[in-house]
Amino acid sequence: MLKPISKPYKNVETYPKDVAKLSSEELEKFKYKDWYVRYRYYDEDTCQWVLKIHKKSMNSSGLSIAERVAQLKAAKKAAEFSLEKLGWNPLKGTYSKAIVV
């Protein structure tokens, strides 16, 4: 029997992982790699978890390491907010909750 799904997403993570805990020397190792936010989203049509990766602006050329860290943290917060508070479905590009302005 399948477990009921409490929320349609899981494992919101960044690459590099735990970027706030890394030293400058450790971050230098990731300087020439793509940074991203990743998570899995449940596809009700196929009944499978789909990996979604967002590389957004944290990989723009000319950014310092500190700027990339800030961009990565902001992208993770934005993804978590959209998924949790707005009910965003990244597979369909829809929102399940109303936005009150």
PyMOL commands that set and color helices and strands:
alter all, ss='L'
color gray80, all
select helices_A, chain A and resi 19-21+24-28+56-59+65-84
alter helices_A, ss='H'
color red, helices_A
select strands_A, chain A and resi 9-15+36-43+48-54+88-89+94-95
alter strands_A, ss='S'
color yellow, strands_A
deselect
rebuild
show_as cartoon
